[in-house]
Amino acid sequence: MAEKPLNVLIVDDEVPLRQELRLFPWEDCGAVLIGEAGNGEEALQACGVCMPDVVVTDITMPIMDGITLIRELRKRYPAIQIILLTCHSDFHYVQEALRLGALEYLLKVSMEEEEMKQAMIKVREAIIKERRSLDNERSERRLLQAAAFGKLLRGHALNSDDWKPIELDGAGTYRLARLILDAPNASYIPARQRIQQTLKDRERSDPNWLTWLTTGENEYFVLLAQQQSEAQAVATLSGVVQALECCLKECEELPEHLVMVHAIISEPITRKEELAYSLAHTTEWKDALFYDGSSGSSVRIGRPLPLSEMTDKHAKELNEMLRMASRSSAYLKNCIQGDLPEWCSAIRIRPQQLKQRMLNWQMEWLKVHEGAELDGRGITQLMGAQTLGQMIACLIHNINEIESGGSRSRIEIRSAIQWIQANMQQPISLPILAEQVGLSPHYVSRLFREQTGDTVNQYITRLRMEKAVELLKRTNKKVYEIAEEVGIPSYRYFTVTFRNWTGVSPTDYKRNP
């Protein structure tokens, strides 16, 4: 992969020297000139806007000199590397600048092109070294932060050790942003590395980004220092939403409505104890987006409209509406596309309760009216619907599939699923599964994905992780015993897989289920 060009800002009050530096072949050094300033004050303003990798600065300048500029850069933007341009008479200032953290100095009167190239090589080496060290430190801290967030999301209090990696010192004001990626796995999985790289780049370049982390698939949290107005915070997160949406859309051609990114911004946080409240607030929005997120990617702030529990009265109203519409498929589809979403939007039943009720209804309706069964893929898609619109589309799709005769699940795939569930403790591979059902591995792989929406490996992993979560919650078995029971005898591989699935290690989950 080609190296990313270094962004260079030049700072000098002498216009002829700035003109000379504009003509320097920065591309030959793997760099690009992104701006210039006539003094230190202008340079600081420019750094706040364009975040250069390296500042090439004079020492003697009006308003704010180079030494003061270096002090401010070390304080505000410590990742920026500094090259000094100096005269022979400035040498005592050069010593001070190097002590403050400048990387290299060049004499104006005798500066050669090759000297600048060598200085830029030194800059790149320093940046790579610092970034590698910082990335490792941040990655380790991110895992600890994710474990702490996982506990808070499950309603558990944090002890003093849990709080340490989160670094809310109580002296500032912060905001929490929750990024929800509404996209099928076919888009998210190939884009995951690019998405996380986008977040890493923003963390490096924006001093207001304190950290980002993930506690599970398709969801990220960002902790921001509150140095912006509410409108500026919304604008910042809008840019992030657009960038992540582009990452998802680049990986697979999908209809527009299948890829959305939502950012939920909390109210300002001044104390660490308020973090749990802010998480709960963003969780309210996560459920509310089922009704409010159908119009596309968005940035949300404030409180959502409240949701309702599914009461007996609601269940009776819903059942009666669907019963009255079940005279024919045409009436039923009109109801599902018209009266049903209108009723749902008005009542705002909690999404999981609504989807479970609709799944139960549709499975019963199929048995009574068509003598058919809903296949695994239909169930997965309905229960995985992220918006009301997606749920309605799944219901209509399932009815259409039944009418066309295309939804009856293959007996071989039903047999494969039953065999997997009965033999989860054993090593399972695609060839072994294919032999059990009497089909070729390639054909089983294609049919399995068509019928369930998952690959064979994805289905097996999900089944094993769900079983592991259940055992960790309800038994006192040791982690290695649970790993063996769910068919993953390698303790290390089980731990990595479990962390990827839940956001925390099995040991942490067992302590705080």
Protein Blocks (a to p, Z undefined) as FASTA:
>chain_A
ZZdddddddddfblklmmmmmmpcfklnopacfbdcfbfklmmmmmmmnopabdcddfbd
ghiafklmmmmmmmmmmmbccdddddfklmmmmmmmmmnopabdcdfklocfklmmmmmm
mmmmmmmmmmmmmmmmmmmmmmmmmmmmmmmmnopacdfklmmmnopnhlaccddddddd
dddfklmmmmmmmmmmmmmmmmmmmmklmbdcdfbehiacdddddfbcfklmmmmmmmmm
mmmmmmmmmmpccdfklpccddddddddfbfklmmmmmmmmmmmmmmmmmmmmnoccdde
djddddddddfklmmmmmmmmmmmmmpmklmmmmmmmmmmmmmmmnopafklmmmmmmmm
mmmmmmmmnopacdfklmmmmmmpcbfklmmmmmmmmmmmmmnopmbccfklmmmmmmmm
mmmmpccdfklmmmmnopafklmmmmmmmmnopafklmmmmmmmmmmmmmmmmmccdfkl
mmmmnopablklmmmmmmmmnopafklmmmmZZ
